[in-house]
């Protein structure tokens, strides 16, 4: 099938990887059938925080899984421990899920930061909006985890208008949170989520919200 290549992104040899030739071919066939591509050049680092924005639909996870298979990426995400029971739990772990018992974790940020320190390689995905409903304020956990773990933050996005799964450049988490979020909002200003009505560009305090 002619057209643009499915993978236009560049992933260095240190970027967390998984899969084999069959899984990559399978993912690329499905991505091509759906018309999606993977773009961007994330840092060539074994430990990263991937911030998934905007996140407005469960379909985001489906497209992300196909992109992971197509490019052979090892991307992980955090879920409530109750989701990881029985055969469903095995499937979710295969799909990159990491179980966390929020009821017992007194310091979620510290626990995830320690997981980074204990790992040789880890690319964790976090959606800072914390909901698929409209919200102008993002949760600060991803920023604090990256600061404590000393890992770069990478923007991961899905543009449903261009049908691209994209990765932005690495950003240092040492900056002020509001300044950091403002830079990220500027980067994704032209990205169209699946449900635009559910995404609001994040604002500083006392600034009017701009709904997409």
PyMOL commands that place a pseudoatom at each C-alpha (Angstrom):
pseudoatom trace, name=CA, resn=UNK, resi=1, chain=A, elem=C, hetatm=0, pos=[0.000, 0.000, 0.000]
pseudoatom trace, name=CA, resn=UNK, resi=2, chain=A, elem=C, hetatm=0, pos=[1.635, 3.269, -1.170]
pseudoatom trace, name=CA, resn=UNK, resi=3, chain=A, elem=C, hetatm=0, pos=[1.869, 6.402, 0.911]
pseudoatom trace, name=CA, resn=UNK, resi=4, chain=A, elem=C, hetatm=0, pos=[3.961, 7.902, 3.667]
pseudoatom trace, name=CA, resn=UNK, resi=5, chain=A, elem=C, hetatm=0, pos=[5.891, 5.522, 5.924]
pseudoatom trace, name=CA, resn=UNK, resi=6, chain=A, elem=C, hetatm=0, pos=[4.189, 4.598, 9.189]
pseudoatom trace, name=CA, resn=UNK, resi=7, chain=A, elem=C, hetatm=0, pos=[7.254, 5.521, 11.250]
pseudoatom trace, name=CA, resn=UNK, resi=8, chain=A, elem=C, hetatm=0, pos=[8.823, 8.915, 10.617]
pseudoatom trace, name=CA, resn=UNK, resi=9, chain=A, elem=C, hetatm=0, pos=[10.115, 9.226, 14.172]
pseudoatom trace, name=CA, resn=UNK, resi=10, chain=A, elem=C, hetatm=0, pos=[13.679, 8.633, 15.314]
pseudoatom trace, name=CA, resn=UNK, resi=11, chain=A, elem=C, hetatm=0, pos=[14.217, 6.504, 18.427]
pseudoatom trace, name=CA, resn=UNK, resi=12, chain=A, elem=C, hetatm=0, pos=[17.773, 6.112, 19.660]
pseudoatom trace, name=CA, resn=UNK, resi=13, chain=A, elem=C, hetatm=0, pos=[19.231, 2.783, 20.828]
pseudoatom trace, name=CA, resn=UNK, resi=14, chain=A, elem=C, hetatm=0, pos=[18.874, 3.742, 24.512]
pseudoatom trace, name=CA, resn=UNK, resi=15, chain=A, elem=C, hetatm=0, pos=[15.133, 4.445, 24.287]
pseudoatom trace, name=CA, resn=UNK, resi=16, chain=A, elem=C, hetatm=0, pos=[13.165, 1.652, 26.078]
pseudoatom trace, name=CA, resn=UNK, resi=17, chain=A, elem=C, hetatm=0, pos=[12.230, -1.024, 23.547]
pseudoatom trace, name=CA, resn=UNK, resi=18, chain=A, elem=C, hetatm=0, pos=[10.268, -4.272, 23.422]
pseudoatom trace, name=CA, resn=UNK, resi=19, chain=A, elem=C, hetatm=0, pos=[8.718, -6.660, 20.926]
pseudoatom trace, name=CA, resn=UNK, resi=20, chain=A, elem=C, hetatm=0, pos=[10.028, -8.524, 17.900]
pseudoatom trace, name=CA, resn=UNK, resi=21, chain=A, elem=C, hetatm=0, pos=[9.833, -8.446, 14.113]
pseudoatom trace, name=CA, resn=UNK, resi=22, chain=A, elem=C, hetatm=0, pos=[6.351, -10.005, 14.085]
pseudoatom trace, name=CA, resn=UNK, resi=23, chain=A, elem=C, hetatm=0, pos=[4.821, -7.562, 16.602]
pseudoatom trace, name=CA, resn=UNK, resi=24, chain=A, elem=C, hetatm=0, pos=[6.366, -4.593, 14.809]
pseudoatom trace, name=CA, resn=UNK, resi=25, chain=A, elem=C, hetatm=0, pos=[5.056, -5.766, 11.426]
pseudoatom trace, name=CA, resn=UNK, resi=26, chain=A, elem=C, hetatm=0, pos=[1.605, -6.415, 12.927]
pseudoatom trace, name=CA, resn=UNK, resi=27, chain=A, elem=C, hetatm=0, pos=[1.475, -2.931, 14.471]
pseudoatom trace, name=CA, resn=UNK, resi=28, chain=A, elem=C, hetatm=0, pos=[2.631, -1.236, 11.286]
pseudoatom trace, name=CA, resn=UNK, resi=29, chain=A, elem=C, hetatm=0, pos=[0.024, -3.010, 9.157]
pseudoatom trace, name=CA, resn=UNK, resi=30, chain=A, elem=C, hetatm=0, pos=[-2.780, -1.878, 11.483]
pseudoatom trace, name=CA, resn=UNK, resi=31, chain=A, elem=C, hetatm=0, pos=[-1.405, 1.665, 11.711]
pseudoatom trace, name=CA, resn=UNK, resi=32, chain=A, elem=C, hetatm=0, pos=[-1.224, 1.861, 7.926]
pseudoatom trace, name=CA, resn=UNK, resi=33, chain=A, elem=C, hetatm=0, pos=[-4.768, 0.523, 7.516]
pseudoatom trace, name=CA, resn=UNK, resi=34, chain=A, elem=C, hetatm=0, pos=[-6.039, 3.165, 9.947]
pseudoatom trace, name=CA, resn=UNK, resi=35, chain=A, elem=C, hetatm=0, pos=[-3.975, 5.881, 8.264]
pseudoatom trace, name=CA, resn=UNK, resi=36, chain=A, elem=C, hetatm=0, pos=[-1.847, 6.783, 11.321]
pseudoatom trace, name=CA, resn=UNK, resi=37, chain=A, elem=C, hetatm=0, pos=[1.857, 7.701, 11.480]
pseudoatom trace, name=CA, resn=UNK, resi=38, chain=A, elem=C, hetatm=0, pos=[4.455, 8.110, 14.253]
pseudoatom trace, name=CA, resn=UNK, resi=39, chain=A, elem=C, hetatm=0, pos=[6.545, 11.293, 14.217]
pseudoatom trace, name=CA, resn=UNK, resi=40, chain=A, elem=C, hetatm=0, pos=[9.079, 13.111, 16.390]
pseudoatom trace, name=CA, resn=UNK, resi=41, chain=A, elem=C, hetatm=0, pos=[12.548, 12.671, 17.897]
pseudoatom trace, name=CA, resn=UNK, resi=42, chain=A, elem=C, hetatm=0, pos=[12.407, 12.019, 21.657]
pseudoatom trace, name=CA, resn=UNK, resi=43, chain=A, elem=C, hetatm=0, pos=[15.644, 11.988, 23.680]
pseudoatom trace, name=CA, resn=UNK, resi=44, chain=A, elem=C, hetatm=0, pos=[17.854, 8.931, 23.395]
pseudoatom trace, name=CA, resn=UNK, resi=45, chain=A, elem=C, hetatm=0, pos=[17.571, 8.157, 27.110]
pseudoatom trace, name=CA, resn=UNK, resi=46, chain=A, elem=C, hetatm=0, pos=[16.675, 4.932, 28.975]
pseudoatom trace, name=CA, resn=UNK, resi=47, chain=A, elem=C, hetatm=0, pos=[14.517, 6.776, 31.525]
pseudoatom trace, name=CA, resn=UNK, resi=48, chain=A, elem=C, hetatm=0, pos=[11.853, 9.303, 30.504]
pseudoatom trace, name=CA, resn=UNK, resi=49, chain=A, elem=C, hetatm=0, pos=[8.520, 10.717, 31.616]
pseudoatom trace, name=CA, resn=UNK, resi=50, chain=A, elem=C, hetatm=0, pos=[6.084, 10.809, 28.686]
pseudoatom trace, name=CA, resn=UNK, resi=51, chain=A, elem=C, hetatm=0, pos=[3.282, 13.323, 29.299]
pseudoatom trace, name=CA, resn=UNK, resi=52, chain=A, elem=C, hetatm=0, pos=[0.220, 12.333, 27.243]
pseudoatom trace, name=CA, resn=UNK, resi=53, chain=A, elem=C, hetatm=0, pos=[-1.711, 15.433, 26.174]
pseudoatom trace, name=CA, resn=UNK, resi=54, chain=A, elem=C, hetatm=0, pos=[-4.466, 15.992, 25.217]
pseudoatom trace, name=CA, resn=UNK, resi=55, chain=A, elem=C, hetatm=0, pos=[-6.286, 12.925, 26.584]
pseudoatom trace, name=CA, resn=UNK, resi=56, chain=A, elem=C, hetatm=0, pos=[-10.003, 13.018, 25.747]
pseudoatom trace, name=CA, resn=UNK, resi=57, chain=A, elem=C, hetatm=0, pos=[-10.915, 9.458, 24.705]
pseudoatom trace, name=CA, resn=UNK, resi=58, chain=A, elem=C, hetatm=0, pos=[-10.309, 5.790, 25.502]
pseudoatom trace, name=CA, resn=UNK, resi=59, chain=A, elem=C, hetatm=0, pos=[-9.331, 5.466, 21.838]
pseudoatom trace, name=CA, resn=UNK, resi=60, chain=A, elem=C, hetatm=0, pos=[-6.108, 7.273, 22.743]
pseudoatom trace, name=CA, resn=UNK, resi=61, chain=A, elem=C, hetatm=0, pos=[-4.974, 4.118, 24.529]
pseudoatom trace, name=CA, resn=UNK, resi=62, chain=A, elem=C, hetatm=0, pos=[-5.835, 1.885, 21.555]
pseudoatom trace, name=CA, resn=UNK, resi=63, chain=A, elem=C, hetatm=0, pos=[-3.891, 4.033, 19.095]
pseudoatom trace, name=CA, resn=UNK, resi=64, chain=A, elem=C, hetatm=0, pos=[-0.995, 4.289, 21.543]
pseudoatom trace, name=CA, resn=UNK, resi=65, chain=A, elem=C, hetatm=0, pos=[-0.824, 0.492, 21.886]
pseudoatom trace, name=CA, resn=UNK, resi=66, chain=A, elem=C, hetatm=0, pos=[-0.660, 0.111, 18.096]
pseudoatom trace, name=CA, resn=UNK, resi=67, chain=A, elem=C, hetatm=0, pos=[2.103, 2.729, 17.950]
pseudoatom trace, name=CA, resn=UNK, resi=68, chain=A, elem=C, hetatm=0, pos=[4.029, 0.875, 20.673]
pseudoatom trace, name=CA, resn=UNK, resi=69, chain=A, elem=C, hetatm=0, pos=[3.786, -2.357, 18.677]
pseudoatom trace, name=CA, resn=UNK, resi=70, chain=A, elem=C, hetatm=0, pos=[4.692, -0.702, 15.372]
pseudoatom trace, name=CA, resn=UNK, resi=71, chain=A, elem=C, hetatm=0, pos=[7.796, 1.053, 16.699]
pseudoatom trace, name=CA, resn=UNK, resi=72, chain=A, elem=C, hetatm=0, pos=[8.755, -1.600, 19.255]
pseudoatom trace, name=CA, resn=UNK, resi=73, chain=A, elem=C, hetatm=0, pos=[8.514, 0.821, 22.180]
pseudoatom trace, name=CA, resn=UNK, resi=74, chain=A, elem=C, hetatm=0, pos=[8.361, -0.163, 25.840]
pseudoatom trace, name=CA, resn=UNK, resi=75, chain=A, elem=C, hetatm=0, pos=[6.015, 2.478, 27.275]
pseudoatom trace, name=CA, resn=UNK, resi=76, chain=A, elem=C, hetatm=0, pos=[4.465, 1.935, 30.702]
pseudoatom trace, name=CA, resn=UNK, resi=77, chain=A, elem=C, hetatm=0, pos=[1.408, 3.426, 32.389]
pseudoatom trace, name=CA, resn=UNK, resi=78, chain=A, elem=C, hetatm=0, pos=[0.109, 3.421, 35.966]
pseudoatom trace, name=CA, resn=UNK, resi=79, chain=A, elem=C, hetatm=0, pos=[-3.249, 1.899, 36.906]
pseudoatom trace, name=CA, resn=UNK, resi=80, chain=A, elem=C, hetatm=0, pos=[-5.188, 1.097, 40.078]
pseudoatom trace, name=CA, resn=UNK, resi=81, chain=A, elem=C, hetatm=0, pos=[-4.227, -2.281, 41.539]
pseudoatom trace, name=CA, resn=UNK, resi=82, chain=A, elem=C, hetatm=0, pos=[-7.849, -3.495, 41.354]
pseudoatom trace, name=CA, resn=UNK, resi=83, chain=A, elem=C, hetatm=0, pos=[-7.575, -3.551, 37.549]
pseudoatom trace, name=CA, resn=UNK, resi=84, chain=A, elem=C, hetatm=0, pos=[-4.748, -6.070, 37.588]
pseudoatom trace, name=CA, resn=UNK, resi=85, chain=A, elem=C, hetatm=0, pos=[-6.545, -9.152, 38.847]
pseudoatom trace, name=CA, resn=UNK, resi=86, chain=A, elem=C, hetatm=0, pos=[-6.785, -12.488, 37.066]
pseudoatom trace, name=CA, resn=UNK, resi=87, chain=A, elem=C, hetatm=0, pos=[-6.412, -12.830, 33.317]
pseudoatom trace, name=CA, resn=UNK, resi=88, chain=A, elem=C, hetatm=0, pos=[-7.367, -9.185, 32.762]
pseudoatom trace, name=CA, resn=UNK, resi=89, chain=A, elem=C, hetatm=0, pos=[-4.391, -8.170, 34.881]
pseudoatom trace, name=CA, resn=UNK, resi=90, chain=A, elem=C, hetatm=0, pos=[-2.046, -10.263, 32.747]
pseudoatom trace, name=CA, resn=UNK, resi=91, chain=A, elem=C, hetatm=0, pos=[-3.370, -8.593, 29.611]
pseudoatom trace, name=CA, resn=UNK, resi=92, chain=A, elem=C, hetatm=0, pos=[-2.987, -5.101, 31.104]
pseudoatom trace, name=CA, resn=UNK, resi=93, chain=A, elem=C, hetatm=0, pos=[0.575, -5.821, 32.218]
pseudoatom trace, name=CA, resn=UNK, resi=94, chain=A, elem=C, hetatm=0, pos=[1.365, -7.042, 28.702]
pseudoatom trace, name=CA, resn=UNK, resi=95, chain=A, elem=C, hetatm=0, pos=[-0.047, -3.740, 27.437]
pseudoatom trace, name=CA, resn=UNK, resi=96, chain=A, elem=C, hetatm=0, pos=[2.378, -1.822, 29.678]
pseudoatom trace, name=CA, resn=UNK, resi=97, chain=A, elem=C, hetatm=0, pos=[0.340, -1.457, 32.867]
pseudoatom trace, name=CA, resn=UNK, resi=98, chain=A, elem=C, hetatm=0, pos=[2.045, -0.972, 36.234]
pseudoatom trace, name=CA, resn=UNK, resi=99, chain=A, elem=C, hetatm=0, pos=[-0.113, -1.735, 39.287]
pseudoatom trace, name=CA, resn=UNK, resi=100, chain=A, elem=C, hetatm=0, pos=[-0.215, 0.833, 42.120]
pseudoatom trace, name=CA, resn=UNK, resi=101, chain=A, elem=C, hetatm=0, pos=[-2.275, 0.527, 45.307]
pseudoatom trace, name=CA, resn=UNK, resi=102, chain=A, elem=C, hetatm=0, pos=[-3.223, 4.137, 45.919]
pseudoatom trace, name=CA, resn=UNK, resi=103, chain=A, elem=C, hetatm=0, pos=[-4.938, 3.246, 49.207]
pseudoatom trace, name=CA, resn=UNK, resi=104, chain=A, elem=C, hetatm=0, pos=[-1.635, 2.043, 50.684]
pseudoatom trace, name=CA, resn=UNK, resi=105, chain=A, elem=C, hetatm=0, pos=[0.774, 4.388, 48.974]
pseudoatom trace, name=CA, resn=UNK, resi=106, chain=A, elem=C, hetatm=0, pos=[1.334, 7.288, 51.371]
pseudoatom trace, name=CA, resn=UNK, resi=107, chain=A, elem=C, hetatm=0, pos=[3.565, 9.055, 48.873]
pseudoatom trace, name=CA, resn=UNK, resi=108, chain=A, elem=C, hetatm=0, pos=[2.602, 8.226, 45.303]
pseudoatom trace, name=CA, resn=UNK, resi=109, chain=A, elem=C, hetatm=0, pos=[5.076, 10.693, 43.821]
pseudoatom trace, name=CA, resn=UNK, resi=110, chain=A, elem=C, hetatm=0, pos=[7.921, 9.379, 45.934]
pseudoatom trace, name=CA, resn=UNK, resi=111, chain=A, elem=C, hetatm=0, pos=[7.006, 5.766, 45.179]
pseudoatom trace, name=CA, resn=UNK, resi=112, chain=A, elem=C, hetatm=0, pos=[7.038, 6.288, 41.411]
pseudoatom trace, name=CA, resn=UNK, resi=113, chain=A, elem=C, hetatm=0, pos=[10.268, 8.303, 41.636]
pseudoatom trace, name=CA, resn=UNK, resi=114, chain=A, elem=C, hetatm=0, pos=[11.840, 5.391, 43.526]
pseudoatom trace, name=CA, resn=UNK, resi=115, chain=A, elem=C, hetatm=0, pos=[10.624, 3.019, 40.816]
pseudoatom trace, name=CA, resn=UNK, resi=116, chain=A, elem=C, hetatm=0, pos=[12.576, 5.104, 38.321]
pseudoatom trace, name=CA, resn=UNK, resi=117, chain=A, elem=C, hetatm=0, pos=[15.692, 4.973, 40.492]
pseudoatom trace, name=CA, resn=UNK, resi=118, chain=A, elem=C, hetatm=0, pos=[15.375, 1.192, 40.863]
pseudoatom trace, name=CA, resn=UNK, resi=119, chain=A, elem=C, hetatm=0, pos=[14.946, 0.638, 37.108]
pseudoatom trace, name=CA, resn=UNK, resi=120, chain=A, elem=C, hetatm=0, pos=[17.629, 0.442, 34.454]
pseudoatom trace, name=CA, resn=UNK, resi=121, chain=A, elem=C, hetatm=0, pos=[15.109, 1.509, 31.821]
pseudoatom trace, name=CA, resn=UNK, resi=122, chain=A, elem=C, hetatm=0, pos=[11.644, 3.066, 32.201]
pseudoatom trace, name=CA, resn=UNK, resi=123, chain=A, elem=C, hetatm=0, pos=[9.420, 5.276, 30.048]
pseudoatom trace, name=CA, resn=UNK, resi=124, chain=A, elem=C, hetatm=0, pos=[6.277, 6.005, 32.035]
pseudoatom trace, name=CA, resn=UNK, resi=125, chain=A, elem=C, hetatm=0, pos=[3.197, 7.647, 30.486]
pseudoatom trace, name=CA, resn=UNK, resi=126, chain=A, elem=C, hetatm=0, pos=[1.114, 10.023, 32.619]
pseudoatom trace, name=CA, resn=UNK, resi=127, chain=A, elem=C, hetatm=0, pos=[-1.917, 12.092, 31.566]
pseudoatom trace, name=CA, resn=UNK, resi=128, chain=A, elem=C, hetatm=0, pos=[-1.637, 15.306, 33.629]
pseudoatom trace, name=CA, resn=UNK, resi=129, chain=A, elem=C, hetatm=0, pos=[-5.258, 16.290, 33.037]
pseudoatom trace, name=CA, resn=UNK, resi=130, chain=A, elem=C, hetatm=0, pos=[-6.295, 13.386, 35.274]
pseudoatom trace, name=CA, resn=UNK, resi=131, chain=A, elem=C, hetatm=0, pos=[-9.650, 13.147, 33.490]
pseudoatom trace, name=CA, resn=UNK, resi=132, chain=A, elem=C, hetatm=0, pos=[-11.134, 12.954, 30.002]
pseudoatom trace, name=CA, resn=UNK, resi=133, chain=A, elem=C, hetatm=0, pos=[-13.479, 15.832, 30.881]
pseudoatom trace, name=CA, resn=UNK, resi=134, chain=A, elem=C, hetatm=0, pos=[-12.619, 19.517, 30.322]
pseudoatom trace, name=CA, resn=UNK, resi=135, chain=A, elem=C, hetatm=0, pos=[-10.192, 20.927, 32.905]
pseudoatom trace, name=CA, resn=UNK, resi=136, chain=A, elem=C, hetatm=0, pos=[-7.925, 23.969, 32.754]
pseudoatom trace, name=CA, resn=UNK, resi=137, chain=A, elem=C, hetatm=0, pos=[-5.684, 22.894, 35.640]
pseudoatom trace, name=CA, resn=UNK, resi=138, chain=A, elem=C, hetatm=0, pos=[-3.275, 20.000, 35.348]
pseudoatom trace, name=CA, resn=UNK, resi=139, chain=A, elem=C, hetatm=0, pos=[-2.149, 17.780, 38.206]
pseudoatom trace, name=CA, resn=UNK, resi=140, chain=A, elem=C, hetatm=0, pos=[1.428, 18.465, 39.303]
pseudoatom trace, name=CA, resn=UNK, resi=141, chain=A, elem=C, hetatm=0, pos=[2.411, 14.851, 40.028]
pseudoatom trace, name=CA, resn=UNK, resi=142, chain=A, elem=C, hetatm=0, pos=[4.213, 14.209, 36.723]
pseudoatom trace, name=CA, resn=UNK, resi=143, chain=A, elem=C, hetatm=0, pos=[6.396, 17.279, 37.234]
pseudoatom trace, name=CA, resn=UNK, resi=144, chain=A, elem=C, hetatm=0, pos=[7.313, 16.372, 40.809]
pseudoatom trace, name=CA, resn=UNK, resi=145, chain=A, elem=C, hetatm=0, pos=[8.056, 12.749, 39.870]
pseudoatom trace, name=CA, resn=UNK, resi=146, chain=A, elem=C, hetatm=0, pos=[10.382, 13.877, 37.070]
pseudoatom trace, name=CA, resn=UNK, resi=147, chain=A, elem=C, hetatm=0, pos=[12.125, 16.304, 39.431]
pseudoatom trace, name=CA, resn=UNK, resi=148, chain=A, elem=C, hetatm=0, pos=[12.690, 13.686, 42.123]
pseudoatom trace, name=CA, resn=UNK, resi=149, chain=A, elem=C, hetatm=0, pos=[13.741, 10.981, 39.654]
pseudoatom trace, name=CA, resn=UNK, resi=150, chain=A, elem=C, hetatm=0, pos=[15.921, 13.323, 37.602]
pseudoatom trace, name=CA, resn=UNK, resi=151, chain=A, elem=C, hetatm=0, pos=[14.429, 12.285, 34.266]
pseudoatom trace, name=CA, resn=UNK, resi=152, chain=A, elem=C, hetatm=0, pos=[13.503, 14.402, 31.225]
pseudoatom trace, name=CA, resn=UNK, resi=153, chain=A, elem=C, hetatm=0, pos=[9.868, 15.013, 30.321]
pseudoatom trace, name=CA, resn=UNK, resi=154, chain=A, elem=C, hetatm=0, pos=[8.705, 14.307, 26.773]
pseudoatom trace, name=CA, resn=UNK, resi=155, chain=A, elem=C, hetatm=0, pos=[5.384, 15.435, 25.328]
pseudoatom trace, name=CA, resn=UNK, resi=156, chain=A, elem=C, hetatm=0, pos=[3.428, 12.583, 23.749]
pseudoatom trace, name=CA, resn=UNK, resi=157, chain=A, elem=C, hetatm=0, pos=[0.386, 13.571, 21.701]
pseudoatom trace, name=CA, resn=UNK, resi=158, chain=A, elem=C, hetatm=0, pos=[-2.213, 12.226, 19.283]
pseudoatom trace, name=CA, resn=UNK, resi=159, chain=A, elem=C, hetatm=0, pos=[-3.373, 14.553, 16.558]
pseudoatom trace, name=CA, resn=UNK, resi=160, chain=A, elem=C, hetatm=0, pos=[-6.633, 13.187, 15.150]
pseudoatom trace, name=CA, resn=UNK, resi=161, chain=A, elem=C, hetatm=0, pos=[-6.698, 15.778, 12.369]
pseudoatom trace, name=CA, resn=UNK, resi=162, chain=A, elem=C, hetatm=0, pos=[-3.315, 14.712, 10.960]
pseudoatom trace, name=CA, resn=UNK, resi=163, chain=A, elem=C, hetatm=0, pos=[-3.553, 11.148, 12.333]
pseudoatom trace, name=CA, resn=UNK, resi=164, chain=A, elem=C, hetatm=0, pos=[-0.149, 11.333, 13.959]
pseudoatom trace, name=CA, resn=UNK, resi=165, chain=A, elem=C, hetatm=0, pos=[1.210, 9.933, 17.198]
pseudoatom trace, name=CA, resn=UNK, resi=166, chain=A, elem=C, hetatm=0, pos=[3.949, 12.398, 18.061]
pseudoatom trace, name=CA, resn=UNK, resi=167, chain=A, elem=C, hetatm=0, pos=[6.816, 12.826, 20.506]
pseudoatom trace, name=CA, resn=UNK, resi=168, chain=A, elem=C, hetatm=0, pos=[8.230, 16.200, 21.402]
pseudoatom trace, name=CA, resn=UNK, resi=169, chain=A, elem=C, hetatm=0, pos=[11.783, 17.050, 22.484]
pseudoatom trace, name=CA, resn=UNK, resi=170, chain=A, elem=C, hetatm=0, pos=[13.001, 16.413, 26.016]
pseudoatom trace, name=CA, resn=UNK, resi=171, chain=A, elem=C, hetatm=0, pos=[12.359, 19.146, 28.581]
pseudoatom trace, name=CA, resn=UNK, resi=172, chain=A, elem=C, hetatm=0, pos=[14.053, 19.699, 31.942]
pseudoatom trace, name=CA, resn=UNK, resi=173, chain=A, elem=C, hetatm=0, pos=[11.621, 19.514, 34.867]
pseudoatom trace, name=CA, resn=UNK, resi=174, chain=A, elem=C, hetatm=0, pos=[13.623, 21.983, 36.966]
pseudoatom trace, name=CA, resn=UNK, resi=175, chain=A, elem=C, hetatm=0, pos=[11.574, 24.973, 35.780]
pseudoatom trace, name=CA, resn=UNK, resi=176, chain=A, elem=C, hetatm=0, pos=[8.591, 26.498, 37.561]
pseudoatom trace, name=CA, resn=UNK, resi=177, chain=A, elem=C, hetatm=0, pos=[5.511, 24.324, 37.025]
pseudoatom trace, name=CA, resn=UNK, resi=178, chain=A, elem=C, hetatm=0, pos=[3.362, 27.074, 35.493]
pseudoatom trace, name=CA, resn=UNK, resi=179, chain=A, elem=C, hetatm=0, pos=[6.157, 28.142, 33.139]
pseudoatom trace, name=CA, resn=UNK, resi=180, chain=A, elem=C, hetatm=0, pos=[6.659, 24.522, 32.179]
pseudoatom trace, name=CA, resn=UNK, resi=181, chain=A, elem=C, hetatm=0, pos=[2.973, 23.937, 31.472]
pseudoatom trace, name=CA, resn=UNK, resi=182, chain=A, elem=C, hetatm=0, pos=[2.838, 27.144, 29.426]
pseudoatom trace, name=CA, resn=UNK, resi=183, chain=A, elem=C, hetatm=0, pos=[5.628, 25.806, 27.185]
pseudoatom trace, name=CA, resn=UNK, resi=184, chain=A, elem=C, hetatm=0, pos=[3.806, 22.506, 26.784]
pseudoatom trace, name=CA, resn=UNK, resi=185, chain=A, elem=C, hetatm=0, pos=[0.520, 24.229, 25.975]
pseudoatom trace, name=CA, resn=UNK, resi=186, chain=A, elem=C, hetatm=0, pos=[2.280, 26.262, 23.292]
pseudoatom trace, name=CA, resn=UNK, resi=187, chain=A, elem=C, hetatm=0, pos=[3.772, 23.091, 21.785]
pseudoatom trace, name=CA, resn=UNK, resi=188, chain=A, elem=C, hetatm=0, pos=[0.379, 21.372, 21.417]
pseudoatom trace, name=CA, resn=UNK, resi=189, chain=A, elem=C, hetatm=0, pos=[-1.642, 24.459, 20.478]
pseudoatom trace, name=CA, resn=UNK, resi=190, chain=A, elem=C, hetatm=0, pos=[-2.414, 23.074, 16.978]
pseudoatom trace, name=CA, resn=UNK, resi=191, chain=A, elem=C, hetatm=0, pos=[-2.991, 19.456, 18.042]
pseudoatom trace, name=CA, resn=UNK, resi=192, chain=A, elem=C, hetatm=0, pos=[-6.573, 18.266, 17.587]
pseudoatom trace, name=CA, resn=UNK, resi=193, chain=A, elem=C, hetatm=0, pos=[-7.768, 15.643, 20.106]
pseudoatom trace, name=CA, resn=UNK, resi=194, chain=A, elem=C, hetatm=0, pos=[-10.532, 13.142, 19.355]
pseudoatom trace, name=CA, resn=UNK, resi=195, chain=A, elem=C, hetatm=0, pos=[-13.033, 15.204, 21.369]
pseudoatom trace, name=CA, resn=UNK, resi=196, chain=A, elem=C, hetatm=0, pos=[-11.932, 18.866, 21.089]
pseudoatom trace, name=CA, resn=UNK, resi=197, chain=A, elem=C, hetatm=0, pos=[-14.803, 20.005, 23.309]
pseudoatom trace, name=CA, resn=UNK, resi=198, chain=A, elem=C, hetatm=0, pos=[-13.217, 18.092, 26.198]
pseudoatom trace, name=CA, resn=UNK, resi=199, chain=A, elem=C, hetatm=0, pos=[-9.857, 19.841, 26.023]
pseudoatom trace, name=CA, resn=UNK, resi=200, chain=A, elem=C, hetatm=0, pos=[-8.995, 23.251, 27.457]
pseudoatom trace, name=CA, resn=UNK, resi=201, chain=A, elem=C, hetatm=0, pos=[-5.533, 24.713, 27.075]
pseudoatom trace, name=CA, resn=UNK, resi=202, chain=A, elem=C, hetatm=0, pos=[-4.058, 24.991, 30.607]
pseudoatom trace, name=CA, resn=UNK, resi=203, chain=A, elem=C, hetatm=0, pos=[-3.859, 28.486, 32.037]
pseudoatom trace, name=CA, resn=UNK, resi=204, chain=A, elem=C, hetatm=0, pos=[-1.955, 30.261, 34.766]
pseudoatom trace, name=CA, resn=UNK, resi=205, chain=A, elem=C, hetatm=0, pos=[-3.895, 31.332, 37.796]
pseudoatom trace, name=CA, resn=UNK, resi=206, chain=A, elem=C, hetatm=0, pos=[-6.190, 34.346, 37.203]
pseudoatom trace, name=CA, resn=UNK, resi=207, chain=A, elem=C, hetatm=0, pos=[-6.043, 33.956, 33.417]
pseudoatom trace, name=CA, resn=UNK, resi=208, chain=A, elem=C, hetatm=0, pos=[-9.238, 33.236, 31.417]
pseudoatom trace, name=CA, resn=UNK, resi=209, chain=A, elem=C, hetatm=0, pos=[-9.597, 29.711, 30.042]
pseudoatom trace, name=CA, resn=UNK, resi=210, chain=A, elem=C, hetatm=0, pos=[-9.487, 29.233, 26.293]
pseudoatom trace, name=CA, resn=UNK, resi=211, chain=A, elem=C, hetatm=0, pos=[-11.571, 26.263, 25.173]
pseudoatom trace, name=CA, resn=UNK, resi=212, chain=A, elem=C, hetatm=0, pos=[-10.577, 24.420, 22.041]
for i in range(1, 212): cmd.bond("trace and resi %d" % i, "trace and resi %d" % (i + 1))
show_as sticks, trace
zoom trace
